[in-house]
Amino acid sequence: MGSVRWAFRCGSWSPSRSDWLLAARCVQPEERDRIGQFVFAKDAKSAMVRSDFDPEPPAWSFNLSHQGDYAVLAAEQGLQVGVDIMKTEMPGSSTVPGFFRIMTRQFTAYEWSVIQSAGPEHQQLATFYRHWSLKESFIKAIGTGLGFNLQRVEFHLSSEPLTQGRTLRLTKMHLDEEEEEDWMFEESLLDADHHVAVALGPAVKPGSANFRPSLLPPTTFTLLSFSDLIASASPLTEEDPAYWDSFKVKAEAPPRQRNTRI
């Protein structure tokens, strides 16, 4: 069995002309065209990095996420895997209490008690996004769409604080009010504001059903450079100078106020 955890800091990546055109050549033409339709350079960079992540062979399960300044990948052999990253930041068009009211139905009464008792508003937001990334990681691991009732899953966080450079595995999930023993959740901080959750569940393939995530050692995220990211990629198309010209216009445009997510 094996594990891969990769992260790339899209927010501070300022690609050169040659880097951007090489990255574009290493993705499928349809995906390159989709990336080219983004209005903002930040979104185009994040989407390009996601497309250039080179997952392991087909026997592996992998999942991707990006939000804030990072794109991340988690891959596993013989397990279901889902990953989600969230950046702790103030809501763009609402107060924190107003934002929480909008999101009321996404969490159980117990989870809201934990979130709202976390301390100052910034800490409440950090706890909110921590719960949110845990729920999203599970939903992505099982392949369920927006129709899943998020109140069916309830997370019980460890009292041990998250710290950078360390993976925490003490959070427990209750599904339909019963604790799930076969699922494990890895939590880590890429920096002070970016929380990552990885959901690991038993494999659904024949012959692997008895393998449990708890048998695996913890895995930390490796921060990749652009050279690392592109090292095993192969160009699929010819270079298109106009693709750089289009991106450069976006990169030189005034920054917008808030992040979006794909």
N, C-alpha and C positions, 0 to 999 in steps of 0.2 A: 504494500500500500504506500501511497505517497501524497504529499500535500504541496501546493504552490500558493503563495500569497504575494501579489505584486501591487505596487502603487506607483503612480506617476503624477508629479505635480504639474497639472495643466496650467494653473493660474499664473505661475511665474515663467512658463515656457514661452520664449520669444523665438519662434523658428526662423532660421535664415531661409533665403529663397531655395537653396539646394535641399535643406532639410524638409521643407514643406512639400516641395515637388517630389522628393523621394518617398515621403510618407504617402502621398496621393497615388503614386504609382504602385504601391504595395497593397492597395485595397481593390475590391471588385469595382468595376466601372459604375455600377448602379449605386453602390455605397458612396463612391467619390462624388457622384452627381448630387446625392442627397445631402452630403456634407456641404457642398457648394451652395445649397439653397439657404443655409442659415444666415440670418441677418447680422448677427453679432459674432465677432472673432472668438470670443470666449466659448460660445457654444460650438463653433466649428472646430476649435482645438480639442475640446473634450470629446466630441464625436470622432475625430480623427484618431485620437489615442485609443479610444475603445475599439475602433476597427483594426488598429495595428497591433493590439495585444495578440500575441501568438499563443493560444492555449495548447495544452499538451495533446497527445494523440487521442483518437476517438474513444478509447477505453476510459478516458477521464471524463468526469462531469465538471463543468465550469460555469461561473456566473460572473457578471460584470455590473458595476455601478459607477456613477459619477455624480458629484454634487460639490458645490463650493470650489475648492482649488485642486481637487484630486480626482483621478480615475483609479479604480481598483479592480483587481481580478482575484478570485479565489477558485482553486481547482483541487479536485480530489479523485482518487481512484477508489471505486467501490462504494461510494457514499452519495447521497443526495446533498447538494450544496447550494446555498443562496447567500449573497452578500449585499449589504447596503451600507452606504456612507452618508452621513448627515453633518452639515456644518451648523454650529450653534451661532445664530445671528438673530437680531431683533426682527420681528415681522415688519414688512415694508409698508403696509397700509393699515395697521391696526395696533392697538395697545396689546400688551401681553394678555391681560384678562379677556379682552375681546377676541383675540386669536384663540385662546383656550375655549371660549364659548363656541366658536365655530367648529372646533374639533371635538366637542364633547362626546359624540357617539363613537369615536374611534378607540376609546379606552374604557376599562372597567372602573367602577367606583373605587376599588382598591388602588388601581394604578394612578387615578387622579389624586388620591390622598397622598401618595408618595411624591408625585410631581409637585403638587401645590405646597407641600411641607418641606421642600428641598432647601428653602432659604430665599435670598434675594431673587429678583426676577431673572437675572442672567442664569443663575443656578437652576431655577425652575425650567427655563428653556432648555438648558443642557440635559436635564433629566427627561424632559419631554422628548427631545430628539433621540435620546438614548433608547427610550421605549419604542419610538417610531421605527428606528433602524432595526431593532430586534424583530418587530412584527413584519416589517418588509422583507427581512432576510428569510424568515420562515415561509412567507407567502411565495417568494421567488423560488425557494428550494422545492416546494411541492407543485409549483407551476400553476397556481390558482390566480385567477384574474381579479378584477375589481369587485366581483360579486361576493367575495369572501367576507363574512361578518367578523370584523376585527375584535369585537368583544368576546368572541369564542376563545381567543388566546389571551392569557394573562401572564405577565412576567413578574417574577419575584427576584429583585436585584439583590446582589450580595452587598453586605455592609462594607466590604473592602473597596476602597476607592480605586478608580482607574488611574493608571499612570502611563506616561509615554514609554515605549520600548518594552512593554510587558503585556502579555496576553492573559486575560482573565477568563476563567471558565466556570464560574460559580453561579451564574444566573440560571434559574429554573423556569420552565414554561409549564403552565397549566392549560390544557385543551379541554374545553367543555367541563371545566371545574375539576379535572383529574390531572395530577402531575404526570408529565410525559417523561418516562425514564429512558426512552430510546433516542431522544434528541438532545444535542449538546450545542451550546452557543458560546462562541469565542468573541470577546469584546476587546477592543484596543483603541488607543488614541494615536493618530498619525501626528497630530500636534495638539496644542491646547484647545483648539476649536473643532477638530474633525474627529468624529466618533465612527468607528466601523464595527459592524456586527456580522458575524459569519454563522449561519445555521448549518448544522451537520446532522443528517438523519440516516437511518438504515437504508441500505441499498434495496432497490426494488427488483434488481435483476436476479434470476435464478442462480443459486449457488453462493450468493453473497448476503443472504438475508440475516444470517446470524452474526455478521460483523458489526460491532457497535462502535460508534464514534469515540466513546470514552476510552477505548484502547489506544488511541492516537496520542502522541506527544503534542504539546501546544506548538503552534506555528505563528511566527511573527511576520509582518509585512516587510518586504524588501523594496526600498525606494529605487526605482529604475531611472537611469539617464536616458536621453533620446537614443544614444548609441546602443544601450542595452535593449531598448524597446524594439529597435529595428534590426538587431543583429541577425536574427534567423529568418527575416522576411525576404521575399523575392519579388522584384518588380514584375507587374503583370501587364503594364501598358507603357506606351511611349510617354516621354515627358511633354507636358502641356504648359508652356509659359504663361498662357492666359489665366491658368488656375491660380498662379501666384499673384498676378495682377488683381484678381478679384478678391483674394484674401487680404492683400495689402490695403485695399480700400476699407475693408471692415476693421482691420487692426488700427488704422489711423483715425477711425471715427471716435467721437466722444464716448466715454464709458457710460453704461446705463446704471440705474440705481440698484437693481437687485438681480440675484441669480435666478436662472430657470433650470429645469431639470428634465432630462430625457428618460 
